[in-house]
């Protein structure tokens, strides 16, 4: 998606989050914007919170409220990109069956 995403510069989408890393709060289904009445992290105390979120240069989240919804735009990507192409190498190098033990001197 680079250079359209993941960078702040002319021509990019301006998807930006203003983050407060020191904000402490407790996760609760009562404060989330979900259509379910539970959260698997219910009661977990965490640090950090998105204060303001921009999508394509428009404020879409501020003061715990959604604003200007539907400002996003679908970005088509090929399936199985860079991360997936690296996975077989990682799997192969971390497979214990490939770790040889020299027992010739035992």
Secondary structure, DSSP 4 states (H G I P E B T S, - for coil): -TTTSS--STTS---EEEEEEEEEEE--TTTS--SSS--TTTT-EEEEEEEEEEETTEEEEETTEE-S-S--------SS-HHHHHHHHHHHHT-GGG-----TT-
